């Protein structure tokens, strides 16, 4: 009986961590702290969007407006930061690599 409880708890914890693991910062190749922070924010927006898309709850669709606002705000900030940054070739490659990782994870 104790083994069954331990197995059940292990499964519960492993499943519940799958949604909350996005609260931690992502491991990344990005060395520029501004773009690392922004890319983590971008990753969270994409993650939240896919949680809603994959949800079976119709009431989750109302959350799309909030995510759209977050994404629009992020795009404006990203545009400003990219324009004023003098990124090295290596920093540009880091951003491309991270984008490709997200595309592989969420691309359909």
C-alpha positions as CSV (number, residue, x, y, z in Angstrom):
1,X,0.0,0.0,0.0
2,X,2.8,2.4,0.9
3,X,4.5,1.7,-2.5
4,X,1.2,2.7,-4.3
5,X,1.1,5.9,-2.4
6,X,4.7,6.7,-3.2
7,X,4.1,5.9,-6.9
8,X,1.0,8.1,-7.0
9,X,2.7,11.0,-5.3
10,X,5.7,10.7,-7.7
11,X,3.3,10.8,-10.7
12,X,1.4,13.7,-9.3
13,X,4.5,15.8,-8.7
14,X,6.0,15.0,-12.0
15,X,2.8,15.9,-13.8
16,X,2.2,19.1,-11.8
17,X,5.7,20.3,-12.4
18,X,5.3,20.2,-16.2
19,X,3.1,23.4,-16.2
20,X,5.1,25.3,-13.5
21,X,8.5,24.6,-14.8
22,X,8.2,27.6,-17.0
23,X,8.4,29.9,-14.0
24,X,12.2,29.3,-13.9
25,X,14.5,30.9,-16.4
26,X,15.4,28.9,-19.4
27,X,18.8,27.6,-20.1
28,X,20.1,29.7,-22.9
29,X,23.0,30.4,-25.2
30,X,22.2,34.1,-25.0
31,X,25.0,36.1,-23.2
32,X,23.5,39.6,-23.5
33,X,21.5,40.1,-20.3
34,X,18.9,42.4,-21.9
35,X,18.2,40.0,-24.7
36,X,18.3,37.0,-22.4
37,X,15.6,38.6,-20.2
38,X,13.5,39.5,-23.2
39,X,13.9,36.1,-24.8
40,X,12.7,34.5,-21.5
41,X,9.7,36.7,-21.5
42,X,9.0,35.8,-25.2
43,X,9.3,32.1,-24.3
44,X,6.8,32.5,-21.5
45,X,4.3,34.3,-23.8
46,X,4.6,31.5,-26.4
47,X,4.3,28.9,-23.6
48,X,1.1,30.5,-22.2
49,X,-0.4,30.8,-25.6
50,X,0.1,27.1,-26.3
51,X,-1.3,26.2,-22.9
52,X,-4.5,28.0,-24.0
53,X,-4.5,26.5,-27.4
54,X,-4.0,23.0,-26.0
55,X,-6.7,23.5,-23.3
56,X,-10.0,21.8,-23.5
57,X,-11.7,24.6,-21.4
58,X,-13.6,27.1,-23.5
59,X,-13.2,29.8,-20.8
60,X,-9.4,29.8,-21.4
61,X,-10.0,31.4,-24.8
62,X,-10.8,34.7,-23.0
63,X,-7.1,34.7,-21.9
64,X,-6.0,35.2,-25.5
65,X,-6.6,39.0,-25.3
66,X,-4.2,39.3,-22.4
67,X,-1.5,37.2,-24.2
68,X,-2.0,39.3,-27.3
69,X,-1.4,42.5,-25.3
70,X,1.7,41.0,-23.7
71,X,3.0,40.0,-27.1
72,X,2.3,43.4,-28.6
73,X,4.1,45.1,-25.8
74,X,7.0,42.7,-26.1
75,X,7.3,43.3,-29.8
76,X,7.5,47.1,-29.3
77,X,10.3,46.7,-26.7
78,X,12.1,44.1,-28.8
79,X,12.1,46.4,-31.8
80,X,13.5,49.3,-29.8
81,X,16.2,47.1,-28.2
82,X,17.3,45.5,-31.5
83,X,17.5,49.0,-33.2
84,X,19.7,50.5,-30.5
85,X,21.9,47.4,-29.9
86,X,25.1,46.8,-31.7
87,X,25.0,43.1,-31.6
88,X,28.1,41.1,-32.5
89,X,27.7,38.2,-35.0
90,X,28.0,35.8,-32.1
91,X,25.1,37.5,-30.3
92,X,23.0,37.4,-33.4
93,X,23.7,33.7,-33.8
94,X,22.7,33.1,-30.1
95,X,19.3,34.7,-30.7
96,X,18.8,32.7,-33.9
97,X,19.7,29.4,-32.1
98,X,17.3,30.2,-29.2
99,X,14.5,31.1,-31.6
100,X,15.1,27.8,-33.5
101,X,14.9,25.9,-30.2
102,X,11.5,27.5,-29.5
103,X,10.3,26.8,-33.0
104,X,11.2,23.1,-32.6
105,X,9.4,22.9,-29.3
106,X,6.2,24.7,-30.3
107,X,6.2,24.6,-34.1
108,X,3.5,22.5,-35.6
